[in-house]
Amino acid sequence: MLSTDRFLRVIVELLFVFLGGLVVWLGLTGHIFFNRRSLGWLGISVILVLWGARGLYKPAKFLSRGENWVRGVSLVLLGAVMLVISRVAFGLVGPLLALAGVILVLRGSAGAGLAMGGSSRGN
């Protein structure tokens, strides 16, 4: 039986799977209705890269090493893909958006598996 803390972490990771599926669908169908060259998009991209790097450099004490690694790497990759999206031709935005969704799906799947199976540092 999962503890309440682990159950909540699994639910949060499953939300990342659903969010990733939505982003993949948006990328593949071409429903792109945002300004990818705005200052906000660039700011969020840089923040995600820095947040992921911080997660790798100074991991959370209550998560396992694998969970910290998955979270940090996925944030860095997602931020990097978003930075690339802001500078490529419009025809490549859809596939890159789908790639960002795949990163979120993989992060959610791996995170849920690690939260369910592995032992955390706090327990």
C-alpha positions in Angstrom: 0.0 0.0 0.0 1.3 3.4 -0.9 1.7 6.1 1.8 -0.3 9.3 1.3 2.9 11.1 0.3 3.8 8.6 -2.4 0.2 8.4 -3.6 0.2 12.2 -4.1 3.5 12.1 -6.0 2.2 9.4 -8.3 -1.0 11.4 -9.0 1.2 14.5 -9.8 3.4 12.5 -12.1 0.3 11.1 -13.9 -0.8 14.7 -14.4 2.4 15.2 -16.3 1.6 12.2 -18.5 -1.8 13.7 -19.3 -0.3 17.2 -19.9 2.3 15.6 -22.2 -0.3 13.8 -24.2 -2.2 17.0 -24.6 0.9 18.8 -25.8 1.7 16.0 -28.2 -1.8 16.2 -29.7 -1.5 20.0 -30.0 1.8 19.7 -31.8 0.7 16.9 -34.2 -2.6 18.6 -35.1 -1.1 22.0 -35.6 -3.2 23.8 -33.0 -0.5 26.4 -32.2 -2.0 29.6 -30.9 0.7 31.2 -28.9 3.5 33.7 -29.6 6.6 31.7 -29.4 8.8 34.8 -29.9 7.5 36.7 -27.0 9.5 37.7 -24.0 7.3 35.5 -21.7 8.1 32.4 -23.7 11.8 33.1 -23.6 11.6 33.8 -19.9 9.8 30.6 -19.1 12.3 28.6 -21.2 15.2 30.0 -19.4 13.6 29.5 -16.0 12.9 25.9 -16.8 16.5 25.3 -17.8 17.8 27.0 -14.7 15.3 25.2 -12.4 16.3 21.9 -13.9 20.0 22.7 -13.5 19.4 23.7 -9.9 17.5 20.4 -9.3 20.5 18.5 -10.6 23.0 20.6 -8.7 21.1 20.7 -5.4 18.6 17.8 -5.3 15.6 17.6 -2.9 16.4 15.7 0.2 13.1 13.9 0.5 13.2 12.3 -3.0 15.3 9.4 -4.2 18.3 10.0 -6.5 16.4 8.7 -9.5 13.4 11.0 -8.9 15.7 14.0 -8.6 17.6 13.1 -11.7 14.4 12.5 -13.8 12.9 15.8 -12.6 16.1 17.8 -13.3 16.9 16.4 -16.7 13.3 16.7 -17.9 13.2 20.3 -16.9 16.5 21.1 -18.7 15.4 19.2 -21.8 11.9 20.9 -21.8 13.4 24.3 -21.4 16.0 23.6 -24.2 13.2 22.5 -26.6 11.2 25.6 -25.8 14.2 27.8 -26.5 14.7 26.0 -29.8 11.0 26.5 -30.6 11.4 30.2 -30.2 14.0 30.4 -33.0 13.1 27.8 -35.7 10.9 28.1 -38.7 7.2 27.8 -38.1 7.0 24.4 -39.9 9.2 22.8 -37.3 7.2 24.2 -34.3 4.6 21.4 -34.4 7.1 18.5 -34.3 9.1 20.2 -31.6 6.0 20.8 -29.5 5.2 17.1 -29.9 8.8 16.4 -28.7 8.2 18.6 -25.6 5.0 16.5 -25.0 6.9 13.3 -25.3 9.5 14.6 -22.7 6.6 15.3 -20.3 5.0 11.9 -20.9 8.4 10.2 -20.2 9.0 12.3 -17.1 5.6 11.5 -15.8 5.9 7.7 -16.5 9.4 7.5 -15.0 8.5 9.6 -12.0 5.4 7.6 -11.3 7.3 4.3 -11.5 10.0 5.6 -9.3 7.5 7.0 -6.7 5.6 3.7 -6.6 8.6 1.4 -6.5 11.6 3.0 -5.0 12.3 4.0 -1.5 12.5 7.7 -0.8 15.1 9.3 1.5 12.5 10.6 3.9 10.9 7.2 4.7 
